[in-house]
């Protein structure tokens, strides 16, 4: 089951890459920016937590 799911995800992204590479790039960029924001929030929270100790 896992191999089938992985194959479907790879096929989906491969199809998306060939049919709309600009859309895939925009989505990837937006997701990367969101992950970076979450990481920054997490690190600030950890620093604040240890600062309050």
Buried (B, 14 or more C-beta within 10 A) or exposed (E): EEEEEEEEEEEEEEEEEEEEEEEBEEEEEEEEEEEEEEEEEEEEEEEEEEEEE
